[in-house]
């Protein structure tokens, strides 16, 4: 035991001499620090180059098309056999937001329920069985989800009376299924940590399981839930292949059971046929720039709300 009176006034190093313990190599620390800074700078440079390239390719669009006409126009006709070409992306913007909203409502609702079950209800054995399946769903390529949507979901909508089966609701449901693995994994891990931390105290106080979920687990996990939601919104708005296969790809203002087309879908479908340097080519980059700005705006608003809630 350490005699407090004998060691009074001594430093920690004097009380616990580091005999045989070498100090950390300062050169190795410096090298590691330089490496981290270099990688960070490289990441920022790559991101800046991507943004610069998109902006550079998008700006020539507005030499031919007015910004209000581009953002609010509903007619997209890059090659006009009669009259002038038209480049209006309002329907694409509305479809992107509509599909993402439907997907997020479904995914967050089901995902939170599944996360609560895995973290607060399921046994360790059940979690060990279910988590690998969740991870497996996260690794399935989007084109496979698209084929599943075509062969299963579209046929179900046709039987339900939707003419072609392709619609915004089908795209939203399919997109929600794709988002579920990420939301379930990220939210359940945080909830499980919070539950394990406060479970002993809750047991002593006689708090019921569902009261603990409502008053302790969910409030203690909301920051991670919000962060997961932000990342899921980015995935939802940028998803291309699966959505493109079930949404119908028609330049129409979106309705729940009607066809439409997202920004990502029109870029993927037409970029290969657009002549490099043409207004059509630059307009597709401009649509991508609008999508990027929408994501930035939505994430900024959510981040500001998060800051307000933390105050």
Residue, then its C-alpha position, 0 to 999 in steps of 0.5 A: x500500500x502507498x503511505x500517504x504521509x510518506x508521499x506527501x508533496x511528491x509528484x506522480x512521477x516520483x511516486x510511480x517511477x517509470x522504471x523500464x518504460x520508455x517514453x513514446x517516440x516523439x519522431x513517430x508521433x510527429x510522423x503520425x501527425x503529419x500523415x493524418x494532416x496530409x490525408x485530411x488535406x488530400x480529402x479536402x482537396x479531392x472534395x474541392x476538386x469534385x465541387x469545382x468540376x461540377x460547378x464548372x460544367x454546370x455554369x454554361x447551362x445558364x448562358x442558354x437557360x435562365x435560372x428561374x426557367x431551369x429550376x421552375x420549368x416543368x418541360x424537359x426536352x433536350x432534343x426538340x424536333x419542333x421548337x426550342x429545347x427546354x430544360x426545366x427540372x422542377x418535376x425532377x426536384x419534386x420527385x426526388x424530395x417526394x420519394x425521399x420523404x416517403x422512404x424516410x417516413x417508412x424507414x425511420x418508423x420501421x427502423x426505430x421499432x426494429x432497433x428498439x426490439x434488438x436493443x431492449x427486447x431481444x436476447x443476446x442469442x437472438x441478437x447474434x442471429x439477427x445482426x448478421x442478417x441485417x449486415x447481409x441486407x446492407x451488402x446487397x447491391x442496389x441493382x438486386x433490390x431493383x430487380x426485386x422491386x420489378x419482379x415483386x413490388x411492381x406486380x403487386x401494384x399492378x394487381x392493386x390497380x396501378x396501370x404499369x405498377x411503376x410509381x412513386x410509392x413503389x420507389x419509396x417502399x423499395x428505397x426504405x427497404x434499402x435504408x433499413x439495414x443502416x438505420x437498424x444497425x446504427x440506432x440499435x448499437x447506440x440504444x444497446x449501450x444506453x440500456x446497458x448503462x442504465x439497466x442496473x439503476x432501472x432494475x433497482x428503482x423498479x422501472x418497467x422496460x417500456x417506461x425505460x425505453x421511452x424516458x431513458x433509451x430514446x432520449x439518450x440515443x436521439x443524437x445518434x438517431x438524428x445523425x443516422x437520419x441525416x446520412x440516410x437522407x443523403x443516401x435516399x436522395x442520391x440513390x439511382x439504380x433501384x429507384x430508376x427501375x421502379x419509378x417509371x421515369x416519366x417527366x411528370x409532377x409526382x403523385x403517390x401512385x403515379x410515375x415520375x423521375x428523380x434527378x439522379x435517374x435523369x442524370x444516369x439515363x441521359x448522361x451517356x447520350x448527351x453530346x459533350x459540351x452541349x447544353x444538354x450535357x451541361x444541364x445534366x451537371x447543373x441538375x447534379x449541382x442542384x441535387x448537391x445544394x439540396x442535400x447541403x441545405x437539408x443537412x444544414x437545417x437538420x444540424x441547426x435544429x440539432x444545435x437548438x435542441x441541445x441548448 
